[in-house]
Amino acid sequence: MTAITIYHNPTCGTSRNTLALIRNSGVEPTIILYLETPPSRDELIKLITDMGISVRALLRKNVEPYEQMGLAEESLSDEVLLNAMLAQPLLINRPIVITPLGTRLCRPSEWVLDILPDPQRHAFTKEDGEKVIDEKGQRVAK
C-alpha cells in the first residue's frame, strides 16, 4: 500500500475533491485534520521546503485573520508569516499532499494526480460537476 498523507479540511471542497482523487487511486491516506492538529514549526518548514514554494505562497489570503494580522504587507519576514500560520492554522493553505513522488499544495485538486503513484481506477467528477477522470481512468484534457 502506498503511503500518502493529506493535510485536510473537510469543510473545503478542494480538499474533499483531492481526498476523493487519492481514494480513487485505491489508497486510503493518512488524514491530518490540520485545523485540529496543526503542524509544528519544523513540520511546516519541511512541508514548505519539500513543496519548493515560498512561505508566503502557502499563506491563505481569503480568511479573516489575514486582514486582521496585516499579513498583506510584503515586507513581513518569513518568520513573521510562519508565526502567523502557527498561531492561526486557518492561514495555512490546503490541501497539502505528501506521496512517495513528492509534496504538493493541491490547488486545484487535480494537481494531486501529478504526485499519485497509482493510476485512477474509475471516472471522477469534482463536486462542481467538472469531469477530471474519464471512464478509462484517464485524465480529461482541458
Contacts in CASP RR format, 6 or more apart in sequence:
PFRMAT RR
TARGET T0000
AUTHOR 0000-0000-0000
METHOD contacts of the structure
MODEL  1
MTAITIYHNPTCGTSRNTLALIRNSGVEPTIILYLETPPSRDELIKLITD
MGISVRALLRKNVEPYEQMGLAEESLSDEVLLNAMLAQPLLINRPIVITP
LGTRLCRPSEWVLDILPDPQRHAFTKEDGEKVIDEKGQRVAK
1 27 0 8 1.000
1 28 0 8 1.000
2 25 0 8 1.000
2 27 0 8 1.000
2 99 0 8 1.000
2 100 0 8 1.000
2 117 0 8 1.000
2 118 0 8 1.000
3 30 0 8 1.000
3 99 0 8 1.000
3 100 0 8 1.000
4 22 0 8 1.000
4 27 0 8 1.000
4 29 0 8 1.000
4 30 0 8 1.000
4 97 0 8 1.000
4 98 0 8 1.000
4 99 0 8 1.000
4 116 0 8 1.000
5 29 0 8 1.000
5 30 0 8 1.000
5 31 0 8 1.000
5 32 0 8 1.000
5 97 0 8 1.000
5 98 0 8 1.000
6 15 0 8 1.000
6 18 0 8 1.000
6 19 0 8 1.000
6 22 0 8 1.000
6 29 0 8 1.000
6 30 0 8 1.000
6 31 0 8 1.000
6 32 0 8 1.000
6 95 0 8 1.000
6 96 0 8 1.000
6 97 0 8 1.000
6 98 0 8 1.000
7 32 0 8 1.000
7 34 0 8 1.000
7 39 0 8 1.000
7 47 0 8 1.000
7 92 0 8 1.000
7 94 0 8 1.000
7 95 0 8 1.000
7 96 0 8 1.000
7 97 0 8 1.000
8 15 0 8 1.000
8 18 0 8 1.000
8 19 0 8 1.000
8 31 0 8 1.000
8 32 0 8 1.000
8 33 0 8 1.000
8 34 0 8 1.000
8 94 0 8 1.000
8 95 0 8 1.000
9 15 0 8 1.000
9 33 0 8 1.000
9 34 0 8 1.000
9 35 0 8 1.000
9 94 0 8 1.000
9 95 0 8 1.000
10 16 0 8 1.000
10 33 0 8 1.000
12 94 0 8 1.000
12 95 0 8 1.000
13 109 0 8 1.000
13 127 0 8 1.000
14 94 0 8 1.000
14 95 0 8 1.000
14 106 0 8 1.000
14 107 0 8 1.000
14 108 0 8 1.000
14 109 0 8 1.000
15 94 0 8 1.000
15 95 0 8 1.000
15 109 0 8 1.000
16 127 0 8 1.000
17 109 0 8 1.000
17 110 0 8 1.000
17 126 0 8 1.000
17 127 0 8 1.000
18 95 0 8 1.000
18 97 0 8 1.000
18 106 0 8 1.000
18 109 0 8 1.000
18 112 0 8 1.000
19 29 0 8 1.000
19 31 0 8 1.000
19 95 0 8 1.000
20 124 0 8 1.000
21 109 0 8 1.000
21 110 0 8 1.000
21 112 0 8 1.000
21 113 0 8 1.000
21 116 0 8 1.000
21 120 0 8 1.000
21 124 0 8 1.000
21 132 0 8 1.000
21 133 0 8 1.000
22 29 0 8 1.000
22 97 0 8 1.000
22 112 0 8 1.000
22 116 0 8 1.000
23 29 0 8 1.000
24 120 0 8 1.000
24 121 0 8 1.000
24 122 0 8 1.000
24 124 0 8 1.000
24 133 0 8 1.000
25 116 0 8 1.000
25 117 0 8 1.000
25 118 0 8 1.000
25 119 0 8 1.000
25 120 0 8 1.000
25 121 0 8 1.000
26 118 0 8 1.000
26 121 0 8 1.000
27 116 0 8 1.000
27 118 0 8 1.000
29 97 0 8 1.000
32 39 0 8 1.000
34 89 0 8 1.000
34 92 0 8 1.000
34 94 0 8 1.000
34 96 0 8 1.000
35 89 0 8 1.000
35 90 0 8 1.000
38 86 0 8 1.000
38 89 0 8 1.000
38 92 0 8 1.000
39 47 0 8 1.000
39 92 0 8 1.000
41 82 0 8 1.000
41 86 0 8 1.000
44 82 0 8 1.000
44 85 0 8 1.000
44 86 0 8 1.000
44 92 0 8 1.000
45 82 0 8 1.000
47 58 0 8 1.000
47 96 0 8 1.000
47 98 0 8 1.000
47 103 0 8 1.000
48 54 0 8 1.000
48 55 0 8 1.000
48 58 0 8 1.000
50 98 0 8 1.000
50 102 0 8 1.000
50 103 0 8 1.000
51 58 0 8 1.000
51 96 0 8 1.000
51 103 0 8 1.000
51 104 0 8 1.000
51 105 0 8 1.000
53 105 0 8 1.000
54 78 0 8 1.000
55 78 0 8 1.000
55 81 0 8 1.000
55 82 0 8 1.000
56 78 0 8 1.000
56 81 0 8 1.000
57 93 0 8 1.000
57 105 0 8 1.000
58 85 0 8 1.000
58 92 0 8 1.000
58 93 0 8 1.000
58 105 0 8 1.000
59 66 0 8 1.000
59 71 0 8 1.000
59 81 0 8 1.000
59 84 0 8 1.000
59 85 0 8 1.000
59 91 0 8 1.000
59 92 0 8 1.000
59 93 0 8 1.000
60 66 0 8 1.000
60 90 0 8 1.000
60 91 0 8 1.000
60 92 0 8 1.000
60 93 0 8 1.000
60 94 0 8 1.000
61 71 0 8 1.000
61 72 0 8 1.000
63 90 0 8 1.000
63 91 0 8 1.000
65 71 0 8 1.000
65 84 0 8 1.000
65 88 0 8 1.000
65 90 0 8 1.000
65 91 0 8 1.000
66 72 0 8 1.000
66 91 0 8 1.000
69 84 0 8 1.000
69 88 0 8 1.000
70 76 0 8 1.000
71 81 0 8 1.000
71 84 0 8 1.000
71 91 0 8 1.000
84 91 0 8 1.000
85 91 0 8 1.000
85 92 0 8 1.000
93 105 0 8 1.000
93 107 0 8 1.000
94 105 0 8 1.000
95 105 0 8 1.000
95 106 0 8 1.000
95 107 0 8 1.000
95 109 0 8 1.000
95 112 0 8 1.000
96 103 0 8 1.000
96 104 0 8 1.000
96 105 0 8 1.000
96 106 0 8 1.000
97 103 0 8 1.000
97 104 0 8 1.000
97 106 0 8 1.000
97 112 0 8 1.000
97 115 0 8 1.000
99 115 0 8 1.000
99 116 0 8 1.000
99 117 0 8 1.000
100 117 0 8 1.000
101 114 0 8 1.000
101 115 0 8 1.000
101 116 0 8 1.000
101 117 0 8 1.000
102 115 0 8 1.000
103 115 0 8 1.000
104 111 0 8 1.000
104 112 0 8 1.000
104 114 0 8 1.000
104 115 0 8 1.000
105 111 0 8 1.000
106 112 0 8 1.000
109 126 0 8 1.000
109 132 0 8 1.000
110 126 0 8 1.000
110 132 0 8 1.000
110 139 0 8 1.000
113 120 0 8 1.000
113 132 0 8 1.000
113 139 0 8 1.000
119 137 0 8 1.000
120 133 0 8 1.000
120 137 0 8 1.000
120 138 0 8 1.000
120 139 0 8 1.000
121 137 0 8 1.000
122 133 0 8 1.000
122 135 0 8 1.000
122 137 0 8 1.000
123 131 0 8 1.000
123 133 0 8 1.000
123 134 0 8 1.000
123 135 0 8 1.000
123 137 0 8 1.000
124 131 0 8 1.000
124 132 0 8 1.000
124 133 0 8 1.000
124 137 0 8 1.000
125 131 0 8 1.000
125 132 0 8 1.000
126 132 0 8 1.000
131 140 0 8 1.000
132 139 0 8 1.000
132 140 0 8 1.000
133 139 0 8 1.000
133 140 0 8 1.000
134 140 0 8 1.000
END
